[in-house]
Amino acid sequence: MTARHEEIAEELRRAIDREEYTVGSLLPAETDLAAHYGVSRGTVRQAVAALTAEGLIGSRQGARRVVLAGRRSQSFAELRSFAQWARAMGREATGHVVAQEYRPATAEDAVRLQLRERTAVLHVLRVRGLDGEPVLLERTVYADWISPAVAAVEPDCASVTQRLFEDTGLVFAYGEHVIDAVAASAQDAGLLGVRRTSPLLRVRRVTTTREGRPVEWSDDRYRSDAVSFSVHNSIDNNALARKTAE
């Protein structure tokens, strides 16, 4: 028999799917959820804890819980971090910063992040893994206003998205993705454990707040034997989804 808190967790997932609670919005207070479902606050806390563990919602001390992502299977129609996606798939996400430094914004940085050229921005090269195996390189440039918070995150933090929310309240709300294939450079090959010139799936993205303020832009390179992308078409929907390679 399914426990009551598991039933409530599933109902909340479906409500998030239906966008009754959109990314960046607040969940009702525990007392309100308890009254709605006719259960104790302890039961509600168990349900909410499950969604927090999946990366769907986040919490800060003394504050209401905020929706961080939508469906458990990630679509590029929504925005979800690598760690949130991995947890939703039942996988363990890891991360390690290989290099991190401030540099003057280039012309490309300035356009993508809507900053003046030469503004100091933070460049981070990070290796991401699934269950301990490296599958993704993230080369990310962070806007000047969020760079200090990113620089303060420990190098092996599994979810920078979650940490930034906890530390600053930042919610990544929108992303624009461009996907193509590239050959692994010598650096790519060494960090991902593949041969040089091996094919990698590249996703270039710009991420913004709900208000449209650019937070970061990134060049993400996935091992093609570990992660693939699928497209589901219909007259009403054309969603691109990320999944583990089969």
N, C-alpha and C positions, 0 to 999 in steps of 0.2 A: 504494500500500500504506500502510495506517495505521501511523504510528510507534508504538512500544511505549508511550511515555509518554502518548500520546493515548488509547490503549486503557485504560491504568491510570486516567487521569483520568475516563474515562467509567464505569468500574467503581466508582470512588469516588463519583461523582455518584449512581449507582443505589443504592449502599449508603446514602447520605444520604437519598435518596427513600424507601427502605424503613425509615428511622429506625433502621438499625443504628448510626448515629452521629446522635444527636439534638442539637438546638440547645443549645449550652453544653457539650457533651461534647468530650473530647480525641480527636484522631486518634491512631492508633498511632505510635510513633516511626519515624523514617525507616529505621532499621536493621531494624525489624520488618516494615515494608511491603516493603522490598527483599527480605527473606528470603521473605515470603509470595508475592510475584510473581516471584521468581527473577531479579531485575535488580539493577543497581548503584544506589547511593544517588543518584547524579547523575540517573538516569532517574526515580526517585521525586521528586526535587526539581522536575524539569520538570513532572511531573503535578500536584504540589501547587501549583506556581506558577500553573498554569492555573486551578485552583479559587479561589485567592486573588484573581486578577484578576477573576473573576466575582462575587466577594463572598460566596461560599459558606463560605469559611473565613478566619480571620484568624490573624496570628502576632505575637508579641511577642518581642523579642530575648532569647534564652536560654531560651525556653519552648516547650512543645509547641503545635501548631496546634489551634485551637478552632473548632468548627462554629458559624457565625454565622447561617446560613439554610438552608432546605431546597431545594425544587425550583427549577429555573432559570426556569420560568414561575411568577410569584408568585401564590399563592392566599392569600386572607385567612384560611384555616385555619392558615397559618403567619405568621411575622413577618419582613419584609424591608424594609430601608430603600429609599427612592426611588433612591439611587445604585446599590445592589446590583441592584435590579430593572432599571434602565436598562442596566447593564453586561451583564446576562444577556440582554437583548434586542439587544445589539450597538449600543447608543446611548451617546452621551457625556452624562453628567450634569454639570450645573453648579449652583452655589449661590452666593448672595450675601446677606449680612445687610444688611437695610435699616434696622432699628432693634433695639436691644438695651438693656434697662435692668432694674434690680432694682426691684420694687414689693412692698408688703405683700400677703400672700396674702388674696384675697377669700374669702367664704364658699364659693363654688364651687371655687376653688383648693384650699381646705382639705379639702373633701370628696373631691375627685378625687385629691389627692396625699397624703391622710391626714396632714395637718399641722395645726398650730394656726393660727387666723386671725391675720393680721398678721405671720406668719413671712416673712422676705425671700425671695422667689422670683424667678427670672430669666425675663423675657419676651423672646422673640426673634421678630422678623418676618423671614422669609427667603423670597427668590424662588428657585425651582428651575427649571432648564431642561433641555430635551432638544436636543442638538446645537445649543446656543446660543440656542434659542427659549424664552422664558418660558412655562411651562405650569402652574405650581403655586405657590400662596402657602401658606406654613406659618406659622401663629401658634402658637407653642409656649411653654408654661410649664413650667419645669424645677424639680424639687424642690430644696430648699435644700442637701441633701447632695451633689448632683451639679452644682449651678450653677457653682461656681468652675472646674471642669474644662471646662464648656461655654464659659464666658466667655473662657477662654484659647485656644480654637480660632480660627484665622484666619478672617476674614469670608467668604472665598471658598472655604472647604473644601468639596469635593464630597460627602464622606460624613462627617457628624458621628458616625454610628454606628461607623464603622471607627476614626475618630480616638479616640473615647472608649474603645473596646476597647484600642487600642494604648497609650493613656496611663494608663488606670485598670483595665483588665481587665473593664470592664462589658460584659455581654451582655444585649441586649434580648430577653427570652424570650417574653413574652405580651402580647397587645394586645386591647382591646375596641373595636370600630368601630361607629359609628352613621353611616349614609349617607343624605343627602337632597340636595335641590337648593335653591340660593339665587340671588338676583339680585346681580350684581356691584355693590359699592358704588363710590363715586367713587375711593377708594384702590385697590380691587381692579382696577378698569378701567385705571387709570393704570399699575399695575405689570405687569399681564398683557397690555396692549396690546389690550384689547377695549372695546366700548361699555359705558357705564354701564347697569346692569340686565340685561346679558347673562346667560344662565343659566350657573351654575357648579355642578360636582359637589362637594359638601362631605362630607368624612369627618372626624368628630370621634372622637378615639381617646384611650385611656389606655394607656400602656405600662408594664410592670412587669418586674422581674427574675424569675428562675426561682423565687425565694423569695416572690414576690408583692409586693415592695416597689415602690410607684409611683415611676417615674423622671420621667415627663413626661405632660402632657396637651396635646392640640393640636387646632386647627381648621385643617384642610387644605382648600384650595379649588383644584380642577382646572379648567382650561379644557375645556369639554365637547367642543370640536372636536379636542382633542389626546389625551385619555385617556378611556376608557370602562371600564365594569365589566360583567362577564358572570357569569351564574350557571349552573352545571352541576349538574343534579339527578339523583339516583339513589336507590334504596332505602337504600343504605349511605352516600351522600355528598351533601352539599349545600354545595359550595364556591363562594365568591365570588372572582373573579379580576380583577386589574387588567390592562389591556392598552392599547396605543396605539389611538387612534380610527382607524377605517377610512374 
